[in-house]
Protein backbone atom coordinates (compact mmCIF):
# COMPACT_ATOMS: atom_id res chain seq x y z
CA UNK A 1 0.00 0.00 0.00
CA UNK A 2 1.39 3.44 -0.89
CA UNK A 3 2.02 6.21 1.61
CA UNK A 4 -0.76 8.42 0.20
CA UNK A 5 -3.34 5.61 0.46
CA UNK A 6 -2.26 4.86 4.03
CA UNK A 7 -2.62 8.51 5.01
CA UNK A 8 -5.95 8.85 3.19
CA UNK A 9 -7.39 5.77 4.87
CA UNK A 10 -6.29 7.03 8.28
CA UNK A 11 -7.62 10.55 7.82
CA UNK A 12 -10.90 9.84 5.99
CA UNK A 13 -12.99 8.58 8.97
CA UNK A 14 -11.65 11.27 11.28
CA UNK A 15 -12.42 14.03 8.77
CA UNK A 16 -16.10 13.25 8.98
CA UNK A 17 -16.04 13.04 12.77
CA UNK A 18 -13.94 15.97 13.95
CA UNK A 19 -12.95 18.17 11.05
CA UNK A 20 -9.96 18.16 8.75
CA UNK A 21 -7.40 20.00 10.89
CA UNK A 22 -8.02 18.03 14.05
CA UNK A 23 -8.06 14.76 12.06
CA UNK A 24 -4.62 15.51 10.64
CA UNK A 25 -3.25 16.53 14.02
CA UNK A 26 -4.60 13.44 15.83
CA UNK A 27 -3.87 10.83 13.18
CA UNK A 28 -1.38 8.28 14.55
CA UNK A 29 -0.15 7.42 11.06
CA UNK A 30 0.69 11.03 10.23
CA UNK A 31 2.39 11.50 13.60
CA UNK A 32 4.45 8.35 13.03
CA UNK A 33 5.34 9.46 9.49
CA UNK A 34 6.47 12.85 10.83
CA UNK A 35 8.51 11.16 13.53
CA UNK A 36 10.22 8.87 11.01
CA UNK A 37 11.35 11.80 8.86
CA UNK A 38 8.94 11.23 5.99
CA UNK A 39 8.52 14.97 5.55
CA UNK A 40 10.91 14.85 2.62
CA UNK A 41 8.81 12.14 0.92
CA UNK A 42 5.40 13.82 0.90
CA UNK A 43 4.35 17.32 -0.14
CA UNK A 44 1.30 16.93 2.09
CA UNK A 45 3.44 16.38 5.16
CA UNK A 46 5.70 19.28 4.16
CA UNK A 47 2.65 21.54 4.06
CA UNK A 48 1.55 20.37 7.50
CA UNK A 49 5.01 21.02 8.92
CA UNK A 50 5.08 24.49 7.31
CA UNK A 51 1.67 25.37 8.74
CA UNK A 52 2.73 24.21 12.22
CA UNK A 53 5.97 26.22 12.02
CA UNK A 54 4.05 29.29 10.88
CA UNK A 55 1.60 28.86 13.76
CA UNK A 56 4.42 28.62 16.31
CA UNK A 57 6.12 31.69 14.85
CA UNK A 58 2.90 33.73 14.80
CA UNK A 59 1.99 32.75 18.37
CA UNK A 60 5.45 33.79 19.55
CA UNK A 61 5.16 37.11 17.70
CA UNK A 62 1.82 37.97 19.32
CA UNK A 63 3.11 36.90 22.74
CA UNK A 64 5.99 39.34 22.36
CA UNK A 65 3.66 42.09 21.13
CA UNK A 66 1.41 41.51 24.14
CA UNK A 67 4.25 41.64 26.65
CA UNK A 68 6.45 44.35 25.15
CA UNK A 69 3.87 46.68 23.53
CA UNK A 70 0.43 46.24 25.10
CA UNK A 71 1.33 45.95 28.77
CA UNK A 72 3.70 48.97 28.76
CA UNK A 73 1.14 50.91 26.73
CA UNK A 74 -1.56 50.20 29.29
CA UNK A 75 0.79 51.25 32.10
CA UNK A 76 1.66 54.54 30.36
CA UNK A 77 -2.02 55.30 29.68
CA UNK A 78 -2.94 54.49 33.29
CA UNK A 79 -0.26 56.87 34.59
CA UNK A 80 -1.40 59.60 32.21
CA UNK A 81 -5.06 59.23 33.23
CA UNK A 82 -4.10 59.18 36.92
CA UNK A 83 -2.21 62.48 36.56
CA UNK A 84 -5.08 64.00 34.60
CA UNK A 85 -7.64 62.98 37.24
CA UNK A 86 -5.42 64.33 40.02
CA UNK A 87 -5.32 67.71 38.27
CA UNK A 88 -9.10 67.60 37.81
CA UNK A 89 -9.62 66.78 41.50
CA UNK A 90 -7.32 69.67 42.51
CA UNK A 91 -9.35 72.01 40.30
CA UNK A 92 -12.63 70.91 41.91
CA UNK A 93 -11.16 71.37 45.39
CA UNK A 94 -9.93 74.83 44.39
CA UNK A 95 -13.43 75.80 43.20
CA UNK A 96 -14.91 74.50 46.46
CA UNK A 97 -12.34 76.50 48.45
CA UNK A 98 -13.25 79.68 46.54
CA UNK A 99 -16.96 79.18 47.39
CA UNK A 100 -16.75 78.42 51.13
CA UNK A 101 -16.42 74.64 50.78
CA UNK A 102 -19.44 74.18 48.46
CA UNK A 103 -19.14 73.34 44.78
CA UNK A 104 -20.92 76.09 42.79
CA UNK A 105 -24.05 75.01 40.93
CA UNK A 106 -24.58 75.99 37.29
CA UNK A 107 -27.29 78.54 36.50
CA UNK A 108 -30.84 77.14 36.57
CA UNK A 109 -31.67 77.64 32.89
CA UNK A 110 -34.99 76.25 31.67
CA UNK A 111 -33.34 73.90 29.20
CA UNK A 112 -30.92 72.31 31.71
CA UNK A 113 -31.89 69.06 33.50
CA UNK A 114 -35.39 69.11 32.08
CA UNK A 115 -37.51 66.21 33.34
CA UNK A 116 -40.90 65.75 31.69
CA UNK A 117 -41.33 62.16 32.88
CA UNK A 118 -39.29 61.10 35.92
CA UNK A 119 -36.97 58.13 35.76
CA UNK A 120 -38.19 54.97 37.52
CA UNK A 121 -35.55 55.56 40.23
CA UNK A 122 -36.40 59.27 40.72
CA UNK A 123 -35.55 62.59 39.12
CA UNK A 124 -31.77 62.25 39.38
CA UNK A 125 -29.74 60.45 36.74
CA UNK A 126 -28.65 56.86 37.29
CA UNK A 127 -25.06 58.03 37.93
CA UNK A 128 -26.00 60.88 40.28
CA UNK A 129 -23.07 62.36 42.25
CA UNK A 130 -24.29 64.53 45.14
CA UNK A 131 -20.92 66.29 45.45
CA UNK A 132 -21.00 67.66 41.89
CA UNK A 133 -24.55 67.51 40.56
CA UNK A 134 -27.68 69.29 41.67
CA UNK A 135 -30.32 67.18 43.40
CA UNK A 136 -33.33 67.31 41.08
CA UNK A 137 -35.69 66.12 43.84
CA UNK A 138 -34.96 69.33 45.79
CA UNK A 139 -34.97 71.59 42.70
CA UNK A 140 -37.85 74.06 42.17
N, C-alpha and C positions, 0 to 999 in steps of 0.2 A: 504494500500500500504506500502511496506517495505521501510526502510531508503535507502537501496542501489538502489531500483528502482526509488525512488524520486530523488536521486542525479543523477542517470544515465539519467533520463528524463530531468533534468535541464541542464546538461552539454552537452548532445549529440548535440543539435542544435548549441550551441556556439563553440563546437570543430571544426565544419566544417567552421564556419565563421571567427574565430579569432585565432585559435590555442589552444592547450590543456592547456598550463600554464595560458594564459590570461582568458580562459573560466572558469577555476577553481577559479581564483582570483576574477572574476567579478560575479560569480554565487550568486544570493541572497539566495538561499537555503543553499548553503555551508556556507556562511557567517552567516546565522541565526543558523545553526547547531553548528558552532564554538562558537557563542555567548551563546548558551544555554548549553554549556558544554558537547556536544556529542562527544568530542574527545575520551573519554574513550570507547565509544560504537563502533567506526569504526576504523579499521586499516588504511583505506584510509585517514581519517581525521588526524590520528596520523602522518602519513607520511607527509602530507601537513604541519602540525605544525612543524615537525622536519626540513623540508626543509626551512621553513621561519625562524626558529631560527638559523639554520646554515648560512643562507644568512645574517641575522643581525650581527651575530658574525664575519663573514668574512669581511663584509663591515667595521665594527668597527676596525678590525685588520689592514686592509689596510689604513684606515684613520690615525691610529696611526703611522704606518710605514711611511706614507707620511709626517706627521708633525714632527716626532721625528727622522727620519733617512734621508729622502731625502732632506728636506729643510736645515738642518744643513750641510749635505754633500755638497750641492750646494754652500752654503756660504763659507765653508772651501776651496773648489776648486777655487772659485772666488778670495778669498784672496791670495791663492798661486799663481794663474796666474797673478794677479795684481803685486805682488812682483817680479815675474820672468820678467814681461814686464818692470817694472821700472829698474831692473838691466840691461836689454837689451838696454833700451833707454840711460842709463848712459854710457854704453860701446860705443854706436854709437856716442854720444856726445864727449866722450874721443878721439875716432879715428878722429873725425872732428877737435877737438882742436889740435891734433898732426899734422894735415895736413893743417894748416892755414884756418880752417873753412869750408873746402870742404871734403866731404866723398870720400876716395880713390876708384878709379875704379879698378876692377879686370883686369888682363892682357888680351889683345885682342887676344886670341888664335883663330885659325881658326874654331875650333869645338864649340866655345861658341856663343850663340845667332845667330845661323845660320838661315837665312831666304831665302828659295828658292822661295816661293810664299808668297807675303805679306798677312797679315790678311786683311779682309774687312775694318777694322777701322784704318789701317796703320801698320807700322812695329813693333810698341811696343805691348807688351802683353795687354790683356784686363784689367789687374790689375796693370798697370804701375804706379810706384811711382817715380817721378822725383828726390826726395831727395836721394834715395838709388840706383836706377837702371840707367843704361846708356840709353840715348835716341838713339834709333836705326835709327831714321830719320836723325840725325846728324852724325852718325857713317860712317866711310870710306869716 
